[in-house]
Amino acid sequence: MAPLAVVTRVAHVTHVTLGTLGTLITHVTRLKRRLSLLTLASCLTLGITPAAAQTADDDAAHSAGASDYALLCAGCHEGALLEAPQRSALALFSPARIVESLESGIMATQGMPLTRAKKRDVAFFLTGKRVDETASQVMTFACDSPLSNGTALDQPPLWNGWGAGINNSRHQFNETLLTPDNVGELSLDWAFAFPEATRSRSQPLVTPQAVFIGSQEGVVYALDSANGCPIWTYDAEAEVRSAVILDLDEQGKPETLLFGDFGANAHAVDAQTGELRWKTSVHEQRLATITGATAVADGILVVPVSSLEIIAASRNEYSCCSFRGAVVGLSIATGEILWTHYTTPPPQPTSKNRLGTQMQGPSGAPVWSGITIDTKRSLVYATTGENYSSPATKTSDAVIAIDLYSGERRWVRQVTTNDAWNGACSTGGFNCPEEKGPDFDFGAAALLIENKSGQDLLVVGQKSGMVYALDPDADGELLWETRAGSGG
């Protein structure tokens, strides 16, 4: 399977873009240098094992896997959904990756009715390999970093987290060398290939010494900024698709890496060694996940929580919906949960769908995107998505201001009312709420910026294509709005 590549030109990092094929390219300022490429991870091509020597157990597993695949997976993977990999592509995955996807990854909702043994049968049917047959395949790297010998990583970040700071400005203020005139002269210096990956969504954290980045296979990498060679790796055991945040010690040196995983766990890892300091589950609902970047301030880690339940709701027999979005504050030192702010009240039984399945609500208003922290006002800003079921609430498609220290709500500004939607609305399923959209959630974090007159603004972009400016000193009063795109 073709690996994804992180490509960087090593010097002073200035800007990061994510390509449509998942290739992460970091542009930097050293120009007109010889192109060099280091492939730093082995690329495994996993085909289908001939079935001639299959035992009776193999035949039974293959048949059972084929049946479950046809029932739960074929509807999308045989061509009905263009975004879903075809079966021929799934055959190139490792069986362990397929089992992981059905247990805690993107296909976890489809895997809910299956036991672990049945998930392994599906993986065997698709790949022709047993999970334990590939356990001995060990990833090797093409080089070792000189920094892996214990050299202290003592340089502060050039780009930290998703937005280059807790206000999410996404602007590199100290850039002086990169200009419109010379940007075209940038060239590739090194590349890092993620093994067994089909996407790369983790924004890299960059220091002069190291690049820290999560991956689809759940491994967080510390790479040498000079050559891309690994300094250390940490296995989170679930995809890390959001940015990694670096917390500094009292001397301003890297101390702790903080991030969330696809299984709704927050992690604290020693930035010097990659050793785990603590790991905390941040939500009680089994389909909860973390898709947005965390943020840190004054010893507090703030974590956004979203959910895969929006997909599970497409199944008519699923009791939709019990998840409610959340923002969680934890102690950076211990991992203890200090407060939890839910975006909706607890769900209660409502009506039954046409199949007779009990419905629940309100629900949803997930926090898909990263957290913005306003230290001037001691506030946390979270942008929310749509409700999953009726009734719609006033906290969906909204910006919510939360007290950094107590987790209490200070104000909420909703921009689209009566937005309740889930996957059943796309398939004609019975769980589509009466509001039926329009599914205009916020998919990006708020930007806390200052205009030319010195006034602070919260600027947020919505899935509808609209951009809004709110006044953080007036309970989020709308100052202006403009259409930036067609939306969708």
NORPESUL-V493727 format. One record per residue. N is the residue number from 1. RES is the residue in one letter. PHI is phi in whole degrees, -180 to 180 (NA if undefined). PSI is psi as a letter, one per 30 degrees, with the letter a starting at -180 (999 if undefined). D_CENTER is the distance of its C-alpha to the mean C-alpha in whole Angstrom. Layout:
[[N/RES/PHI/PSI/D_CENTER] [N/RES/PHI/PSI/D_CENTER]]
//
This chain:
[[1/M/NA/k/22] [2/A/-66/k/21] [3/P/-80/l/19] [4/L/-86/l/16] [5/A/-125/k/18] [6/V/-99/k/17] [7/V/-118/k/20] [8/T/-145/k/21] [9/R/-104/j/25] [10/V/-84/j/26] [11/A/-179/b/27] [12/H/-93/j/26] [13/V/-73/k/22] [14/T/-124/f/23] [15/H/-159/k/20] [16/V/-130/k/17] [17/T/-129/l/16] [18/L/-114/j/14] [19/G/-74/l/16] [20/T/-69/f/16] [21/L/-98/g/16] [22/G/86/g/13] [23/T/-87/k/16] [24/L/-96/j/15] [25/I/-119/k/18] [26/T/-107/j/19] [27/H/-88/k/22] [28/V/-135/a/25] [29/T/-104/f/28] [30/R/-76/k/31] [31/L/-113/l/32] [32/K/51/h/35] [33/R/-110/l/34] [34/R/-56/k/34] [35/L/-69/k/31] [36/S/-137/k/30] [37/L/-138/k/28] [38/L/-113/j/27] [39/T/-90/j/25] [40/L/-104/f/24] [41/A/-138/k/22] [42/S/-68/k/24] [43/C/-109/j/23] [44/L/-98/k/24] [45/T/-102/j/26] [46/L/-106/j/26] [47/G/-101/a/29] [48/I/-99/k/30] [49/T/-73/k/33] [50/P/-56/k/37] [51/A/-96/g/37] [52/A/-60/e/41] [53/A/-97/g/41] [54/Q/-62/k/39] [55/T/-85/l/40] [56/A/-61/e/41] [57/D/-64/e/38] [58/D/-63/e/36] [59/D/-61/e/38] [60/A/-66/e/37] [61/A/-65/e/33] [62/H/-63/e/33] [63/S/-66/e/35] [64/A/-65/e/32] [65/G/-64/e/29] [66/A/-63/e/31] [67/S/-65/e/31] [68/D/-69/e/28] [69/Y/-61/e/26] [70/A/-63/e/29] [71/L/-77/e/28] [72/L/-110/f/24] [73/C/-122/e/23] [74/A/-61/f/26] [75/G/-55/e/26] [76/C/-103/e/22] [77/H/-84/f/23] [78/E/-100/g/26] [79/G/118/f/26] [80/A/-69/e/25] [81/L/-114/j/22] [82/L/-63/e/22] [83/E/-74/f/18] [84/A/-83/k/18] [85/P/-60/k/20] [86/Q/-69/l/23] [87/R/-59/e/25] [88/S/-63/e/26] [89/A/-75/e/23] [90/L/-62/f/22] [91/A/-65/f/25] [92/L/-86/f/23] [93/F/-76/l/21] [94/S/-76/k/22] [95/P/-61/e/23] [96/A/-64/e/20] [97/R/-67/e/17] [98/I/-67/e/19] [99/V/-63/e/19] [100/E/-62/e/16] [101/S/-64/e/14] [102/L/-74/f/17] [103/E/-91/e/17] [104/S/-140/g/13] [105/G/-99/a/11] [106/I/-66/f/11] [107/M/-103/g/15] [108/A/-62/e/15] [109/T/-69/e/17] [110/Q/-69/f/19] [111/G/-83/f/20] [112/M/-56/e/21] [113/P/-76/f/25] [114/L/-99/k/25] [115/T/-73/l/26] [116/R/-64/e/24] [117/A/-63/e/28] [118/K/-69/e/27] [119/K/-64/e/24] [120/R/-66/e/25] [121/D/-65/e/28] [122/V/-61/e/26] [123/A/-62/e/24] [124/F/-66/e/28] [125/F/-60/e/29] [126/L/-76/e/26] [127/T/-108/f/27] [128/G/75/g/30] [129/K/-127/k/29] [130/R/-83/l/29] [131/V/-58/e/26] [132/D/-73/f/28] [133/E/-72/f/30] [134/T/-106/g/27] [135/A/-65/f/26] [136/S/-84/f/29] [137/Q/-77/j/27] [138/V/-108/k/26] [139/M/-71/k/23] [140/T/-121/l/26] [141/F/-111/l/25] [142/A/-78/f/28] [143/C/-158/l/28] [144/D/-117/k/28] [145/S/-80/k/27] [146/P/-59/f/30] [147/L/-78/f/28] [148/S/-76/f/27] [149/N/-88/g/31] [150/G/103/g/30] [151/T/-59/k/30] [152/A/-67/k/29] [153/L/-91/j/26] [154/D/-117/g/27] [155/Q/-99/k/26] [156/P/-69/l/24] [157/P/-71/k/21] [158/L/-90/e/21] [159/W/-142/j/18] [160/N/-116/k/16] [161/G/73/a/12] [162/W/-76/e/11] [163/G/-112/g/14] [164/A/66/g/17] [165/G/151/l/18] [166/I/-72/f/17] [167/N/-90/f/19] [168/N/58/h/16] [169/S/-68/f/19] [170/R/53/h/17] [171/H/-127/k/21] [172/Q/-93/j/23] [173/F/-67/e/26] [174/N/-94/g/28] [175/E/-76/k/28] [176/T/-129/f/31] [177/L/-96/e/32] [178/L/-85/k/29] [179/T/-132/l/31] [180/P/-59/f/31] [181/D/-77/e/34] [182/N/-110/f/33] [183/V/-62/f/29] [184/G/-71/f/31] [185/E/-96/g/32] [186/L/-65/k/29] [187/S/-139/l/29] [188/L/-74/k/26] [189/D/-114/e/27] [190/W/-153/l/25] [191/A/-138/k/22] [192/F/-122/k/20] [193/A/-104/k/19] [194/F/-79/k/16] [195/P/-72/k/18] [196/E/54/h/17] [197/A/-114/k/14] [198/T/-113/f/14] [199/R/-159/l/11] [200/S/-138/j/10] [201/R/-118/f/6] [202/S/-86/j/7] [203/Q/-65/k/9] [204/P/-73/k/12] [205/L/-98/k/14] [206/V/-122/k/18] [207/T/-123/l/21] [208/P/-60/f/25] [209/Q/-101/e/25] [210/A/-142/l/21] [211/V/-116/k/18] [212/F/-109/k/15] [213/I/-154/k/12] [214/G/-88/l/9] [215/S/-151/l/10] [216/Q/-66/e/9] [217/E/-80/g/12] [218/G/91/g/11] [219/V/-97/k/13] [220/V/-98/k/13] [221/Y/-110/k/16] [222/A/-107/j/18] [223/L/-110/k/20] [224/D/-67/k/23] [225/S/-64/f/23] [226/A/-78/e/27] [227/N/-144/f/26] [228/G/79/g/23] [229/C/-76/k/24] [230/P/-66/k/22] [231/I/-92/e/23] [232/W/-159/l/21] [233/T/-133/l/19] [234/Y/-133/k/17] [235/D/-97/j/16] [236/A/-83/f/13] [237/E/71/g/14] [238/A/-157/l/11] [239/E/-54/k/8] [240/V/-110/j/6] [241/R/-104/f/3] [242/S/-107/l/4] [243/A/-70/l/8] [244/V/-95/k/10] [245/I/-110/k/13] [246/L/-109/k/17] [247/D/-102/k/19] [248/L/-100/l/23] [249/D/-83/a/26] [250/E/-66/f/29] [251/Q/-91/g/30] [252/G/80/g/27] [253/K/-104/l/26] [254/P/-56/k/23] [255/E/-125/e/23] [256/T/-134/k/19] [257/L/-96/k/16] [258/L/-130/k/13] [259/F/-167/l/10] [260/G/-115/l/8] [261/D/-119/l/7] [262/F/-70/f/7] [263/G/-94/g/10] [264/A/67/h/10] [265/N/-112/k/12] [266/A/-97/k/12] [267/H/-123/k/14] [268/A/-123/k/16] [269/V/-128/k/18] [270/D/-63/k/21] [271/A/-67/f/20] [272/Q/-82/e/24] [273/T/-120/f/23] [274/G/80/g/20] [275/E/-80/k/22] [276/L/-70/k/20] [277/R/-98/e/21] [278/W/-162/l/20] [279/K/-143/k/17] [280/T/-131/k/17] [281/S/-76/k/16] [282/V/-109/g/15] [283/H/-152/k/16] [284/E/-88/f/19] [285/Q/-80/k/17] [286/R/-69/f/17] [287/L/-101/g/14] [288/A/-67/l/12] [289/T/-151/l/8] [290/I/-122/j/6] [291/T/-112/f/3] [292/G/-102/l/5] [293/A/-76/k/7] [294/T/-79/l/10] [295/A/-146/l/14] [296/V/-130/k/17] [297/A/-163/k/21] [298/D/52/h/24] [299/G/79/g/23] [300/I/-117/k/20] [301/L/-97/k/17] [302/V/-111/k/15] [303/V/-121/k/12] [304/P/-87/k/10] [305/V/-127/k/10] [306/S/-122/a/10] [307/S/-158/l/11] [308/L/-91/g/12] [309/E/-65/f/15] [310/I/-61/f/16] [311/I/-85/e/16] [312/A/-58/e/18] [313/A/-64/f/21] [314/S/-72/f/22] [315/R/-85/k/24] [316/N/-61/f/27] [317/E/-85/f/28] [318/Y/-84/k/25] [319/S/-80/j/26] [320/C/-93/k/23] [321/C/-143/l/22] [322/S/-114/f/21] [323/F/-78/k/18] [324/R/-131/k/18] [325/G/-57/l/15] [326/A/-153/l/15] [327/V/-126/k/15] [328/V/-123/k/16] [329/G/-104/k/18] [330/L/-127/l/19] [331/S/-74/k/21] [332/I/-65/e/20] [333/A/-70/e/23] [334/T/-120/f/23] [335/G/84/g/20] [336/E/-66/k/22] [337/I/-75/k/21] [338/L/-89/e/23] [339/W/-162/l/22] [340/T/-132/k/20] [341/H/-112/j/20] [342/Y/-88/k/20] [343/T/-86/f/19] [344/T/-136/l/22] [345/P/-66/l/25] [346/P/-60/k/25] [347/P/-69/k/25] [348/Q/-128/l/29] [349/P/-59/k/31] [350/T/-118/c/31] [351/S/-105/a/33] [352/K/-115/k/33] [353/N/-80/a/32] [354/R/-66/f/34] [355/L/-87/f/34] [356/G/95/g/34] [357/T/-76/k/31] [358/Q/-69/k/31] [359/M/-97/l/28] [360/Q/-133/l/27] [361/G/-178/l/26] [362/P/-74/l/25] [363/S/-155/l/21] [364/G/82/b/17] [365/A/52/h/17] [366/P/-71/l/13] [367/V/-108/i/11] [368/W/-72/e/8] [369/S/-104/a/8] [370/G/-74/l/9] [371/I/-97/k/13] [372/T/-113/k/16] [373/I/-117/k/19] [374/D/-112/j/22] [375/T/-70/f/25] [376/K/-63/e/28] [377/R/-110/g/28] [378/S/55/h/26] [379/L/-122/l/23] [380/V/-111/k/19] [381/Y/-110/k/18] [382/A/-123/k/15] [383/T/-104/k/15] [384/T/-114/l/15] [385/G/-100/a/15] [386/E/-78/l/18] [387/N/-70/l/20] [388/Y/-89/f/20] [389/S/-145/l/23] [390/S/-76/k/27] [391/P/-85/l/28] [392/A/-70/k/25] [393/T/-113/l/25] [394/K/-87/g/25] [395/T/-109/g/22] [396/S/-87/l/20] [397/D/49/h/19] [398/A/-141/l/20] [399/V/-106/k/20] [400/I/-114/k/20] [401/A/-99/k/22] [402/I/-125/k/22] [403/D/-64/k/24] [404/L/-61/e/23] [405/Y/-97/f/25] [406/S/-109/f/26] [407/G/80/g/23] [408/E/-80/k/25] [409/R/-76/k/25] [410/R/-100/e/27] [411/W/-163/l/26] [412/V/-141/k/24] [413/R/-127/j/25] [414/Q/-94/k/24] [415/V/-109/f/24] [416/T/-133/k/24] [417/T/-92/l/26] [418/N/54/h/26] [419/D/-105/j/23] [420/A/-125/k/23] [421/W/-160/k/21] [422/N/-151/a/19] [423/G/-60/f/19] [424/A/-65/f/23] [425/C/-70/f/24] [426/S/-88/f/23] [427/T/-108/f/25] [428/G/78/g/28] [429/G/-72/l/27] [430/F/-77/f/29] [431/N/-93/g/26] [432/C/-66/k/25] [433/P/-69/l/26] [434/E/-63/f/29] [435/E/-68/e/28] [436/K/50/h/26] [437/G/100/a/23] [438/P/-88/g/23] [439/D/62/h/20] [440/F/-109/h/19] [441/D/-70/l/16] [442/F/-87/k/15] [443/G/-108/g/11] [444/A/-137/l/12] [445/A/-73/l/13] [446/A/-74/k/17] [447/L/-105/k/19] [448/L/-96/j/21] [449/I/-132/l/24] [450/E/-121/k/28] [451/N/-83/a/30] [452/K/-64/f/33] [453/S/-89/g/35] [454/G/89/g/33] [455/Q/-86/k/32] [456/D/-75/k/28] [457/L/-132/k/26] [458/L/-104/j/23] [459/V/-110/k/22] [460/V/-133/k/19] [461/G/-107/k/18] [462/Q/-110/l/18] [463/K/-60/f/17] [464/S/-71/f/21] [465/G/97/f/22] [466/M/-92/k/23] [467/V/-121/k/23] [468/Y/-123/k/24] [469/A/-116/k/25] [470/L/-115/l/26] [471/D/-96/j/28] [472/P/-69/f/27] [473/D/-93/f/31] [474/A/-132/h/32] [475/D/54/h/29] [476/G/76/g/27] [477/E/-55/k/30] [478/L/-72/k/29] [479/L/-95/e/31] [480/W/-161/l/30] [481/E/-144/l/28] [482/T/-151/l/28] [483/R/-91/k/27] [484/A/-102/f/24] [485/G/-166/l/24] [486/S/-78/f/25] [487/G/77/l/21] [488/G/137/999/20]]
//
